[in-house]
Amino acid sequence: MFSGIIEEFATVVAIKKDRENIDFTLTCSFVDELSIDQSVAHNGVCLTVVKIDNGNYTVTAMKETLDRSNLGLLNVGDKVNIERSMLMNGRLDGHIVQGHVDQTATCIDMEDADGSTYFTFKYPFDAEKARHGYFTVDKGSVTVNGVSLTVCNPTNNTFQVAIIPYTFEHTNFCDISIGSVVNLEFDIIGKYIARLQQLN
């Protein structure tokens, strides 16, 4: 379980394909605090640490994860938003994030907001998925590349988020431009409500 409050970004130092899986080796400031089998969210995707060596750590993404996320687009040198799993004795500063990415979206616009930046993202609309809670609502929560954000101006297949300078500088939003592909996790509470409505 995660909160969507990014700790920092890690840098990809190696990528190795293993049949349908990809092993990503990364480095960050707290590698020495990690342990084998620990869960870490990478651009919002919950992955398990499988190796720690020489100041780097390795995680494995399987085909299902690669098909649903932007991890397969990563290259050596790319920045990845990372967050360790949430401690249950602290404040929930973001929202409940599972680390289970639902699909990707594409940045289609960036607009200066006199200090902050509005990013607009577009994703394929699927009526069946929408009935299961895969949509955004105004002032609701959404996770973009693992970052907990508040939705503005949603439509059936687009939404905006406002990124303050701190978030821009301390996450890989600093590398997002028009055409960039990002990971989305829709709000789990909305999914449960949608499911309950189907049972009535």
Sequence and secondary structure as in RCSB ss.txt:
>XXXX:A:sequence
MFSGIIEEFATVVAIKKDRENIDFTLTCSFVDELSIDQSVAHNGVCLTVVKIDNGNYTVTAMKETLDRSNLGLLN
VGDKVNIERSMLMNGRLDGHIVQGHVDQTATCIDMEDADGSTYFTFKYPFDAEKARHGYFTVDKGSVTVNGVSLT
VCNPTNNTFQVAIIPYTFEHTNFCDISIGSVVNLEFDIIGKYIARLQQLN
>XXXX:A:secstr
 B S   EEEEEEEEEEETTEEEEEEE TTGGG  TT EEEETTEEEEEEEEETTEEEEEE HHHHHHSSGGG  
TT EEEEEE   TTS   S  B S   EEEEEEEEEEETTEEEEEEE    HHHHHTT S  TT EEEETTEEEE
 BS  SSEEEEEE HHHHHHSGGGG  TT EEEEEE HHHHHHHHHHHH 
